Amino acid sequence: MLSKSGKLLLLLIGSIDLSTSHKSNNSNQLMQSNFPFVINTWPFVKATEKAWQVLEKTDDALLSVEQGCSMCEELRCDGTVGWGGSPDENGETTLDALIMDGTKHDAGSVAGLKRIKNAISVARAVMEHTKHTLLVGDAATQFAVEMGFKEQSLNHIDSVNRYLKWLNSSCQPNFRLSVSPNPMTNCGPYEPVEPSKKSDDKINVNINQKSHDTIGMIAVNSQGNIAVGTSTNGAAHKIPGRVGDSPIIGSGAYVDNEIGAACGTGDGDVLMKFLPSYQTVESMRNGMSPSEASEDALRRIVKKYPKFMGAIVAVDKNGRHGAACHGLDEFQFSYASRKTNGINVEKVKCI
């Protein structure tokens, strides 16, 4: 019987043989040693733990992602996921979510979902019970009710107090631009004025770790099949109707079952202009490691938006994982696999 170190030695010895069959066998051994595997943005360890428990029990990557993100929705992780957080200008909490199945390359998502707490599960219902991919607003709520989800208030004393504090602070922070009265010092109603030509005006300086912690999760089963998901209540004090990157395929998350998967978090209004999760997967297709691909995707953003804040986590088909970030000192994420003793929290220094 071989020890763990003995298995690792065999893997290293096997990698010396460059024949096609041996390379393939070595890749399969590496994959099997790391899968099943779960990873998510931020140290939301209870969500990671739930996803890992489901994956170990069922070997169902899609269910693992759904249940892991659902746990964060129930716990209202950092007040930025699930009900009772991030009120918009009207004081209402709305939810965005995405789920994607790598085996079928199929997906479902919801945006601006109102009065339904189970955003990630509604997104799965969109994928499994419609020919569409994205449903939004009150119509998404109507669909959810038809699918058996309970309609209820998403308010919490925390979100109500946060909204009242915002009103009493002249509606600051504020996402309005080129309107009168000045949105930096006044609440609305607003009227348009000549648009600003300053590119820095488009940066959401109030987006930070505590104001927009989307959970993005990747699960890989024992066979290497991958699923991804996201869930968030968006940017606090956003303009009603605003949708960020989280429910957008290729931006909030993306998977190609032959290559790997990635999830993003941060300033969604910037992220969605670059499809960084898709870009990360494509860079892995072209030979980059998950860390290299994540960093490359962010550098493309930073080149045009130097003050941007965000992060990406990624996993490739060989079981390697990585992450990159910008606009913070460091970024933490949590993961679990058959090689870890419980849930691990790892951090990377930001570029």
C-alpha positions as CSV (number, residue, x, y, z in Angstrom):
1,M,0.0,0.0,0.0
2,L,1.4,3.4,-1.0
3,S,1.5,6.4,1.2
4,K,0.3,9.8,-0.1
5,S,4.0,10.7,-0.7
6,G,4.4,7.5,-2.6
7,K,1.5,8.3,-4.8
8,L,3.0,11.8,-5.5
9,L,6.3,10.2,-6.3
10,L,4.6,7.9,-8.9
11,L,2.9,10.9,-10.4
12,L,6.2,12.7,-10.7
13,I,8.0,9.7,-12.2
14,G,5.1,9.2,-14.6
15,S,5.4,12.7,-15.9
16,I,8.9,12.1,-17.2
17,D,7.6,9.7,-19.9
18,L,6.5,11.9,-22.8
19,S,4.6,9.3,-24.7
20,T,0.9,10.2,-25.4
21,S,-0.5,7.3,-23.4
22,H,1.7,8.0,-20.4
23,K,0.8,11.7,-20.5
24,S,-2.8,10.9,-20.6
25,N,-2.6,8.4,-17.7
26,N,-0.6,10.9,-15.6
27,S,-3.3,13.6,-16.3
28,N,-6.0,11.2,-15.2
29,Q,-4.1,10.3,-12.0
30,L,-3.7,14.0,-11.2
31,M,-7.4,14.7,-11.9
32,Q,-8.5,11.8,-9.7
33,S,-6.2,12.9,-6.9
34,N,-7.8,16.4,-6.7
35,F,-11.5,15.7,-7.5
36,P,-14.1,16.0,-6.2
37,F,-13.4,19.7,-5.5
38,V,-15.3,22.8,-4.4
39,I,-14.1,26.4,-4.4
40,N,-15.8,29.7,-3.9
41,T,-15.0,33.4,-3.7
42,W,-14.4,34.9,-0.2
43,P,-14.1,32.9,3.0
44,F,-17.7,31.9,3.1
45,V,-16.7,28.6,4.8
46,K,-20.2,27.4,5.7
47,A,-21.3,27.6,2.1
48,T,-18.1,25.7,1.1
49,E,-18.8,23.1,3.8
50,K,-22.4,22.6,2.6
51,A,-21.4,22.3,-1.0
52,W,-18.6,19.8,-0.1
53,Q,-21.0,17.7,2.0
54,V,-23.5,17.5,-0.9
55,L,-20.7,16.7,-3.4
56,E,-19.3,13.9,-1.2
57,K,-22.7,12.4,-0.6
58,T,-24.1,12.7,-4.2
59,D,-21.2,13.3,-6.5
60,D,-23.6,15.9,-8.2
61,A,-21.7,19.0,-9.0
62,L,-24.8,21.0,-10.0
63,L,-26.6,20.2,-6.8
64,S,-23.5,21.0,-4.8
65,V,-23.3,24.5,-6.3
66,E,-27.0,25.1,-5.8
67,Q,-26.9,24.0,-2.2
68,G,-23.7,25.8,-1.4
69,C,-25.0,29.1,-2.8
70,S,-28.3,28.5,-1.1
71,M,-26.5,28.3,2.2
72,C,-25.0,31.7,1.7
73,E,-28.5,33.1,0.7
74,E,-29.9,31.7,4.0
75,L,-27.0,33.1,6.1
76,R,-27.1,36.4,4.3
77,C,-23.3,36.2,3.8
78,D,-21.8,39.6,4.7
79,G,-25.1,41.2,3.9
80,T,-24.3,41.0,0.2
81,V,-25.8,37.7,-0.6
82,G,-29.5,36.8,-0.1
83,W,-32.4,38.6,1.4
84,G,-32.1,41.6,3.8
85,G,-29.1,43.3,2.3
86,S,-28.0,45.9,-0.2
87,P,-31.2,48.0,-0.5
88,D,-31.6,50.0,-3.7
89,E,-32.6,53.7,-4.0
90,N,-36.2,52.7,-3.1
91,G,-35.1,50.6,-0.1
92,E,-35.9,47.3,-1.8
93,T,-33.6,44.3,-1.9
94,T,-33.5,42.4,-5.2
95,L,-31.5,39.3,-6.1
96,D,-29.3,38.1,-9.0
97,A,-28.1,34.5,-9.5
98,L,-26.7,32.2,-12.2
99,I,-26.1,28.5,-12.4
100,M,-24.4,26.7,-15.3
101,D,-24.0,22.9,-16.0
102,G,-20.8,22.0,-17.7
103,T,-21.9,18.6,-18.8
104,K,-24.7,20.1,-21.0
105,H,-23.3,23.5,-21.4
106,D,-26.6,24.8,-20.3
107,A,-27.5,27.7,-17.9
108,G,-30.2,29.6,-16.2
109,S,-30.2,33.0,-14.4
110,V,-32.3,35.6,-12.8
111,A,-31.8,39.3,-12.3
112,G,-33.6,41.9,-10.2
113,L,-35.6,39.0,-8.7
114,K,-38.1,40.4,-6.2
115,R,-39.8,38.9,-3.1
116,I,-38.3,35.4,-3.6
117,K,-35.4,34.3,-1.3
118,N,-34.2,31.3,-3.3
119,A,-32.4,33.0,-6.2
120,I,-30.0,30.3,-7.2
121,S,-32.8,27.7,-7.1
122,V,-35.0,29.9,-9.3
123,A,-32.1,30.2,-11.7
124,R,-31.9,26.4,-11.9
125,A,-35.6,26.3,-12.5
126,V,-35.1,28.7,-15.5
127,M,-32.5,26.3,-16.9
128,E,-34.6,23.1,-16.3
129,H,-38.1,24.3,-17.0
130,T,-37.8,26.8,-19.8
131,K,-36.1,27.2,-23.2
132,H,-34.8,30.6,-22.0
133,T,-31.6,31.5,-20.1
134,L,-32.3,34.8,-18.2
135,L,-35.5,36.1,-16.6
136,V,-35.7,39.4,-14.8
137,G,-37.7,41.5,-12.4
138,D,-41.4,41.0,-11.5
139,A,-41.7,38.6,-14.4
140,A,-39.0,36.4,-12.9
141,T,-40.9,36.5,-9.6
142,Q,-44.1,35.4,-11.3
143,F,-42.2,32.5,-12.9
144,A,-40.8,31.5,-9.5
145,V,-44.3,31.5,-7.9
146,E,-45.5,29.3,-10.8
147,M,-42.6,26.9,-10.0
148,G,-43.7,26.7,-6.3
149,F,-41.4,29.2,-4.7
150,K,-42.8,31.3,-1.8
151,E,-43.3,35.0,-2.4
152,Q,-42.3,37.0,0.7
153,S,-40.6,40.2,1.8
154,L,-36.8,40.5,1.4
155,N,-36.6,43.2,3.9
156,H,-34.6,42.8,7.2
157,I,-34.1,45.3,10.0
158,D,-30.5,45.6,8.7
159,S,-31.5,46.6,5.2
160,V,-34.2,49.0,6.5
161,N,-31.8,50.7,8.8
162,R,-29.2,50.9,6.1
163,Y,-31.7,52.5,3.8
164,L,-32.8,55.1,6.3
165,K,-29.1,55.9,7.1
166,W,-28.5,56.4,3.4
167,L,-31.5,58.8,3.1
168,N,-30.3,60.8,6.1
169,S,-26.8,61.0,4.5
170,S,-28.1,62.9,1.4
171,C,-28.3,59.6,-0.5
172,Q,-24.6,58.8,-0.3
173,P,-23.1,56.8,-1.8
174,N,-24.8,57.4,-5.2
175,F,-24.5,55.9,-8.6
176,R,-26.1,58.8,-10.6
177,L,-24.0,60.7,-13.1
178,S,-24.6,64.0,-15.0
179,V,-27.9,64.9,-13.3
180,S,-29.3,67.8,-11.4
181,P,-29.3,68.3,-8.4
182,N,-25.8,67.2,-7.8
183,P,-26.0,63.5,-6.8
184,M,-22.9,63.7,-4.7
185,T,-24.7,66.0,-2.2
186,N,-28.4,65.6,-2.9
187,C,-31.2,63.0,-3.2
188,G,-33.5,63.0,-6.2
189,P,-35.6,63.3,-8.1
190,Y,-33.0,64.0,-10.8
191,E,-33.0,65.5,-14.3
192,P,-30.3,64.9,-16.9
193,V,-27.6,67.5,-17.7
194,E,-24.7,67.4,-20.1
195,P,-22.9,64.1,-19.8
196,S,-19.5,64.0,-18.1
197,K,-16.4,63.2,-20.2
198,K,-14.3,62.0,-17.2
199,S,-13.6,58.3,-17.5
200,D,-13.0,58.1,-13.7
201,D,-16.6,58.9,-13.1
202,K,-17.5,55.4,-14.2
203,I,-15.6,53.8,-11.4
204,N,-17.7,52.7,-8.4
205,V,-15.4,53.9,-5.7
206,N,-17.8,52.7,-3.0
207,I,-17.6,49.1,-4.3
208,N,-15.4,47.1,-1.8
209,Q,-15.2,43.8,0.0
210,K,-18.0,44.7,2.4
211,S,-20.3,46.3,-0.1
212,H,-20.3,43.7,-2.9
213,D,-19.2,40.1,-1.9
214,T,-20.9,38.0,-4.6
215,I,-20.5,34.3,-3.9
216,G,-19.2,32.6,-7.0
217,M,-18.8,28.8,-6.6
218,I,-17.3,26.0,-8.7
219,A,-17.8,22.3,-8.0
220,V,-16.2,19.4,-9.8
221,N,-17.3,15.8,-9.2
222,S,-15.2,12.6,-9.1
223,Q,-15.5,12.3,-12.9
224,G,-14.3,15.8,-13.6
225,N,-17.7,17.2,-14.5
226,I,-18.0,20.9,-13.5
227,A,-20.8,23.2,-12.5
228,V,-20.7,26.9,-11.5
229,G,-23.0,29.3,-9.8
230,T,-23.3,32.8,-8.4
231,S,-25.7,34.7,-6.0
232,T,-25.8,38.3,-4.9
233,N,-28.1,41.1,-3.8
234,G,-26.0,43.5,-5.9
235,A,-24.5,46.9,-5.1
236,A,-26.0,48.7,-2.1
237,H,-28.0,51.8,-3.0
238,K,-28.0,50.9,-6.7
239,I,-30.5,52.5,-9.1
240,P,-33.6,50.3,-9.3
241,G,-33.3,48.0,-12.2
242,R,-29.6,47.8,-12.2
243,V,-28.1,44.4,-13.0
244,G,-24.4,43.6,-12.4
245,D,-22.2,40.9,-13.7
246,S,-23.3,38.0,-11.5
247,P,-26.2,36.6,-13.6
248,I,-24.4,37.2,-16.9
249,I,-22.8,34.1,-18.4
250,G,-19.1,34.6,-19.1
251,S,-19.0,37.5,-16.7
252,G,-20.2,36.3,-13.2
253,A,-19.2,32.7,-14.0
254,Y,-18.4,30.4,-16.9
255,V,-17.6,26.7,-17.5
256,D,-16.4,24.7,-20.4
257,N,-16.4,21.1,-19.2
258,E,-13.4,20.2,-21.4
259,I,-11.3,23.0,-20.0
260,G,-12.3,24.3,-16.6
261,A,-14.3,27.1,-14.9
262,A,-14.0,30.5,-13.4
263,C,-16.1,32.9,-11.2
264,G,-15.7,36.7,-10.6
265,T,-16.6,39.1,-7.8
266,G,-16.2,42.9,-7.4
267,D,-17.4,45.9,-9.4
268,G,-19.9,44.2,-11.6
269,D,-20.5,47.3,-13.7
270,V,-16.9,47.1,-14.9
271,L,-16.6,43.3,-14.8
272,M,-19.4,42.7,-17.2
273,K,-17.7,44.9,-19.9
274,F,-14.9,42.3,-20.2
275,L,-16.5,38.8,-19.6
276,P,-13.5,37.9,-17.4
277,S,-14.8,34.4,-16.4
278,Y,-15.0,33.5,-20.1
279,Q,-11.6,35.0,-20.8
280,T,-10.1,33.1,-17.9
281,V,-11.4,29.8,-19.2
282,E,-10.2,30.6,-22.8
283,S,-6.7,31.5,-21.5
284,M,-6.6,28.1,-19.7
285,R,-7.6,26.5,-23.0
286,N,-4.5,28.2,-24.5
287,G,-2.2,26.8,-21.8
288,M,-2.2,29.2,-18.9
289,S,-2.6,27.9,-15.3
290,P,-5.7,29.0,-13.4
291,S,-3.7,31.7,-11.5
292,E,-2.1,33.0,-14.7
293,A,-5.4,33.0,-16.6
294,S,-7.2,34.8,-13.7
295,E,-4.4,37.5,-13.5
296,D,-4.4,37.9,-17.3
297,A,-8.2,38.5,-17.3
298,L,-7.8,41.2,-14.6
299,R,-4.9,42.9,-16.2
300,R,-7.1,43.4,-19.3
301,I,-9.6,45.3,-17.1
302,V,-7.0,47.3,-15.1
303,K,-5.5,48.5,-18.3
304,K,-8.7,50.5,-19.0
305,Y,-10.0,50.9,-15.4
306,P,-6.9,51.3,-13.2
307,K,-9.0,51.9,-10.0
308,F,-11.1,48.8,-10.5
309,M,-11.7,46.3,-7.6
310,G,-12.4,42.7,-8.2
311,A,-11.2,39.1,-8.1
312,I,-11.4,35.8,-9.9
313,V,-11.1,32.1,-8.9
314,A,-10.6,29.4,-11.4
315,V,-10.2,25.6,-11.7
316,D,-8.9,23.7,-14.7
317,K,-9.7,20.2,-15.9
318,N,-6.5,18.8,-14.2
319,G,-7.7,19.8,-10.8
320,R,-5.4,22.9,-10.4
321,H,-7.0,26.0,-8.9
322,G,-5.9,29.6,-8.6
323,A,-7.0,33.1,-8.1
324,A,-6.1,36.8,-8.7
325,C,-7.3,40.1,-7.5
326,H,-6.9,43.9,-7.9
327,G,-7.9,46.9,-5.8
328,L,-7.4,45.1,-2.4
329,D,-4.3,44.2,-0.5
330,E,-5.3,40.5,-0.6
331,F,-8.2,38.3,-1.5
332,Q,-9.4,35.2,0.4
333,F,-11.3,32.3,-1.0
334,S,-12.3,28.9,0.5
335,Y,-12.1,25.4,-0.9
336,A,-12.3,21.7,-0.1
337,S,-11.2,18.5,-1.8
338,R,-10.3,14.9,-0.9
339,K,-6.8,16.2,-0.2
340,T,-7.8,18.8,2.4
341,N,-8.6,18.2,6.0
342,G,-11.9,20.1,6.2
343,I,-12.3,23.5,4.6
344,N,-9.2,25.5,3.6
345,V,-9.1,29.3,3.4
346,E,-6.4,30.6,1.0
347,K,-5.3,34.1,0.2
348,V,-3.5,35.7,-2.7
349,K,-1.7,39.1,-2.9
350,C,-3.4,41.4,-5.3
351,I,-1.7,42.7,-8.5
